Amino acid sequence: MNSSESGVRPSFPRWAIWAFQVALTLAVTYFLFRSVRLSWSELADVDLAAWCPKALPFFASCIVLLSVFVYLVGLWTLMVRRLGGPRLSLGESMKIFFVANLGRYVPGKVWQLAGLTYLAGKRGVSLPVASSAAVLGQIFALAAAATLGGIALAVGASSGFPSELVPWALVFASGIVVVVTVPAVLTNMLRLAFKLGHRQEETPRLDSLFGARWLGLYLVAWLGYGIAFGLLWWSIPALPAVSWPAAVGSFGGAYFLGYAAIFAPAGIGVREGAMVVLLSPWMSAADATVLAVIARLWMTVAELVPLALVAFAAALGLTDRNSRTEDHAI
C-alpha cells in the first residue's frame, strides 16, 4: 500500500523546503532587478565616497524611525486593551513586541505572530485576545502600507511615476480600504487565520467603525515610515532631490510586497528589488539598489536599539519592578 492509498501525505525534508524557499527568493529577486536592467558595471561605477550621509537629516531619520517603532508598540498595546486584554506597561509591551519581531527572519511569516501571541500569553493576555491582536495588527499594518504606498505613488505621477499605472495604484488602494473597513470581512479574515493556525478561538465582535479607525491609526505609522525614509534619502548627497511621494510610496509598497513573499525571511531580496523598481523613475537602478540596501541596514540596526534597551532594563530588573508595581495598582 502506497502513501496515497493509506491516506498519509508524503512529507518533504526540511532542508528541501528551505532550499526551495531560497531558490524562489533568488529567482524573484533576480527578476525584479532584471526588470530595471541593472548591471554589475553600473554598481561598480557607484562612488561610495559620495554616499556619506549628512549628519542632521540622517540623525533626524533615525529619531523618526524609532518614534514610529514606539508608536506601533503603543498601537498593539491599545489593540490588546480594546479587545478585552489587560493593561500592559510600555516596557513589557516593548519586550514582547520586539522579541517577537525577530520571528520575521524565519521563513513563513507566521513566527512573528506566533511569538507575539505566546509572549503576550505569558503576561496574562488570554489566547483569543493575544491571537486576535496579533493578526489584526498585521492586517492593518499591511493594509496601511499598501494603501499609502498606492496613493503616494499615484500622487507622484507628475514627478516621475508612470502615469499609466496610476489608475491601477488607486484601484488597489481603494480595494484595500474597502476590504479592511468592513467588519464582516475582517471577522472572516480572522477566522481564516485561526483555521490556518489550527486554533479554535472565538473571533471578537467588531463595531462598524473598527476597521476605519484602526486603518487610520496605522496610516499615521506608515506616513512616519515614509518621512523617515525620505530623510534618509535626503541625507545622502549622491542622490537626486528627495521626492516625498516617492519616499512614502516606495517604502510602503516595497514592504508590502516583501511581506507578501512568504517564502523570503523578512522579505530579504524581494523588498529591496521591489524598492528599486518603485524608485527607478526617480534615480538610476544602481543608486536605487544602494539606497535599498542602506535602508535595510538602517532599519535592521534601528530595530536592535529597542531590543538593547529592553535587555538593559531587564538586566537592571526595571521591567519586572514596573510590572509588579502596575499589578499592585490594578
N, C-alpha and C positions, 0 to 999 in steps of 0.2 A: 504494500500500500504506500503510495507516494504522499507527499505533504499536502497536495491539493485535495486528495481523496479523504484524508484524515481530518481535513478542516484546519490544519495547522499552517499558518502563513510562514513562508520562508523568511529567515532573518538574515540581515547583511552584517558583516563585521563592522565594528565601529570605525576602524581605520578606513574602510572602503567608503563609508558615508562621509567622513571628514575629507577624504581625498576628492570625492565628487564635489563637495562644497567649495573646496579650494579651487578646483578646476573651473567650476561655474563662476566663482568670483573673478578669477583671472580672465575668463572669456568675456564676461560682461564689461569689466574694466577696460580690456583691450578694445572692445567695440566702441565704447564711449570716447576713448582717447583717439581712436582711429577716425571717428566721425568728424573730429575737428582738424584732422590731418597733422597731428603733432609728430614731429620727427626728433630723433636724438640730436641731430645737428643744431636744431633750434634751442634745445635745452642746454647744449654745451656752450652756446653763444650768450647765454644769460650771464650778465655781470653781477655776481652776488655781492660785490663790494657796494653796489648802489642800493642794496636791499636793507642796509642797516636802518632800522626804524627810528623816527624822531621820537624823543622821549615822552613829550607831553601827550600827544594823541595815543601813543601806544599804552602809556600808563592809564589814560582815560578808558581805553578799550577794555583793559583788564578789570578796572573798577566796575564798569557797566556789566561786564560778563559775570563777575562774582555776585553783583547785585541781583542779576536775573536768576542765578542759582538759588540764592536765599529766597527770592520771591516764589520760585517753583516749590521749594520746600514748604513755604507758607501755604501755598495753594493745596498741596497734598494734605497738610495737617488740617486745613479747613474742610477739605473734602471728607476726611475721616470723621470729623466732628459733625458735619451736616448729615452724614449717613447714620448717625447714632452712636459713633465710637467715643472713646474717652478723650479728654483734653491732653494732648502731648506737649511737652516743653519743646522749645526750639532746639535745644541741644540734643534731645533724644530723637527728634524728627530728622535733624541733620545726620545723625549717626545712622539711622535706619535708611534714609534716602540715598546717601552717598555710598554706603557699603553695598546696598542692593544695586546701585548703578553700575558696579563692576561687572554685573551679570550681562551687560550689553556686549562684552567682549567674548562671550561664549555664543557660538552659532545657535540659531533657533529663535532668538528674540523673546523667549518665554522665561529665561532665567532671571532677568531683571524683575519681572512682575512676580515670579515665584519668590524671589528673595525679599521683595518688598512686603509680600503677604506674610511670609514666615517671620521676618524680623518684627513686623508690626504686631503679629500674634504674640510674640514673646513679651511685648509691652502691654498686653491686656486688651488688644483690639480683637474683637470676635472675627472668626474666619469669614463670614459673609461680608462684613464691613471692610475688612482688610482686602479681600479679593475684589470687591466692587470698586473700592477707592483706587486700587492699582490699575484695574482695567479701564475705568472711566478716565482716570488721569492720563493714561496713554492715548486713549481715543481722542480726547480733547487736545492734547499736545500735538498729535499728528494732524488733526483736522485744522488746528490753527496754523501750523506750519504750511500746510498745503494751501489753505485759503489766502493767507497773507502773501505767500510766495506767488500765487497766481495773480492776485490783484496788483502787487508791486511790479511784477514783470509786464503786466498789461499797461500800467501807468508809464513804465519806462520805454514803451514802444517808440515814443517820439525821440528818444536818445540812443536808439540802437537795437532794441529787441525787435525781432522780425514781426512786422505788423500782421502778417497772415496767421500768426499764432495767437494773436490777441483774443479773438473770439473763443478759441479752444481753452485758453487760460481762464477766461471769465466764466465759461460754462462749467469748467472743472471746479473752480472756486465756489460757484453758486450751488453746484450739486453737493459739495461737501457741507455747506451751510445747511441746506435742506435736510440732509441725512442726520446730522448730529443735533438738530434742534427739534426733532420730532420725538417725543417721549417713547412712543411705541417702538420706533426703530432702535433707539438706544437700549431699550429693555431687551429686544431680540438680539442685539449685538452682545449684550452681557450674557444672555442665556447661551449663545453660541460659544462665547469664550469659556464659560464654565463647562460646557459639554466637551469642548476640545481638551480642556484640562482635567476631564474626568472628575468634576466637582458637582455636588448636589445642592449648593447654596441657593437660597431663595433670592431672587433679584429684588432690589429695593424699589419702592414706589417713587416715581419721579414726577414732579409737578410740571405744568405746561411750559414754564419758563426756565426749567432746569438747564436744558441744553443751550439756550441762547445766553443765559447768564454765565455759564462756565466757559463757553466758547469765547465770549468777550474777555473774560479774565485771562485765558491762555493766549489770546491775540496780543494782549499787552506784553506778555513774556516774549513772544516771537518778534514783536516790534523792538523790544530791548535787545534781543539777539542780533537783529539786523543792524541796529545802531552800533552795537559793539563791533560787529564785523566791519561796518563802514569806517569806524575809527581806526581799526587795524589796517585797512586798505589805505586810508588817508595818511597813516604814519610812515608808509613806505615810499620814499622819494622816486623810486624807479617806475612806479605805476602812474597811469594817467589820472586825471582828477576824478575823485570818487563820484559815482552816480548812486545816490541813496536808494532809488527804486531797484537798481541792480544789486546793491548790497543786501537789502532786505529780501528781495525775491530770490536771489541765487542761494543765499544761506538757508532760507526756509525750504525752498524747493529741493535743494541737494540733500538736506537732512531727511525730508520725507521719502525721497527716492532711495536713499541709503537704508532707511529703516524697512522700506518695502522689500528690499533684497534680503529676505530672511536667512539666506544661506551665507551671508557675509557678516562676520562678527563686528558689531558696532558700525556696519556699513562700510568697512575699510575698503578702499579702492573704488567702490561704486559711488560713494558720496563724493569723493574727490573728482571722479570722472564726470559726474553729473554737474558739479560746480564749474568745472572747466567748460562744459558745453553751455551752461547758462551764462557764464561770464564772457564767452567768446565774442559777442557783439561789441564789447567794451574794451577788450585788450587782446593781445596775441595769445595763442594757445600755450606758448611756453610760459609767459608771465602768469596766466591763469593757473597753470599747473603748479608753479612755485608758490603762488598765493594759497592754493588749495591745501598744499602740504603744510605750509606755515600755519594755516587756520586749524588744521587737525592737531598739530603740536601745541598750538596756543590754547585750544580748548581742553586738550587732554591734561596739560600741565596745570591749567586753572582748576580742573576738577580735583586735582590732588591737594589743593590748598585747603578746602573744607575738610577733606579726609585727615589731613595732617592736624588741623585744629581739633577735630573730634578725638583723634588719638592722643593729642597732648592733654586735652581736657580729661579724657579717661585715665591717663597716667597720673594726673593730679587728684583724681577722684571727684572732679567737679560735676560730671554728668550724673553720677549716682546720687551725690548730695542734693542736686537740684531736683532730681526725680523724687527723692524721699520727702523733700520739703513740699513739693507740689501735691504728693499723695496725702500728706497730712492736711494740707489746705483744703483739698476736696472732701 
